[in-house]
């Protein structure tokens, strides 16, 4: 199942984005579908029937086996001062499984995307003092994904989630990520004559492959405030590590001259050049306030806020500095459950509603202009009957960049859809 997911994830395509040509591509958040509805927050708070991919310490809340699958779809409108382009793309978002190991230890494993590269731009112009026209196409694809195994250990507090028995909870976690994937960058140049049956084509092809392990510890602290509230703190730290990088480069030259002496000429400029790429550390901190529902063991409402910092200024790819800056992500989100214990009519009352907002200061700065990303989100989790299995839907609408200073503005609507299945898969049989 995970191998099938890895094949799908290595072919990510979320639509044309010229910004994805920079660095390792468009960086994706670690949030799963239900967390995207809250602005991508999740480092400090989680529900026990969802997998938390942001903070491994919160896995201790998973007392049953949880299977979570998510999909991503995107509609994007890209504009500059002279033109507009519409694109539609999609990809498998994640595939994850979590299960309890003991009363205080839970584990998860899965696969998720880290970055996406997808762009195609074409430039056409006449060659001065000739009858030739030059057509140049810039094309890119690929991205990085990661396999992960995470474990959370509860150091303080009980396994019970009942508000009348839990005063303080402290958990630690560790996630081991194996990053892998490749990015492809092509430049296709064509010279065509308007008076003769001649053309000259040059195809520059570059493939970069990456792989390596990166560790991410996390911590979670919960304190009960009186009878009705809980206060949550959480943090996760992606430890900067070196990834192994390998580059293959080639040039293909061809002529459309119908003469019998014409043949393709392929030059391999560089094959299997190996380097080390330093992935920057990422620190995520957050807090949440939870209002307890006296009729159930879960929250009536939750509000969360968090911030994430990652410095990409030192990123060097194959001896070339990428001239990137710090990446800052600030998110806020809220969740509301009308009545989780409702039976009939209880469909919409048991539905979990979410809303959020997110600001991203991307590491990209062009022509002296910082490229920012601002979005709002809305999400739902609809339960199946009386079970803890649910359909999850989150909508994220936002804007990145600007049309000023010869830049590109992207307006997008992202649709995150997933299913979460809870069950007791690993139950020891009892014998009389």
Helices and strands as residue ranges (DSSP letters): H 2-9, G 18-21, E 26-27, H 33-36, G 56-61, E 65-79, E 84-100, E 105-113, E 115-126, E 132-156, E 168-193, E 199-225, E 229-238, E 242-255, E 265-278, E 282-292, E 299-311, E 316-317, E 320-321, E 326-337, H 347-350, E 352-366, E 369-383, E 390-400, G 404-406, E 409-423
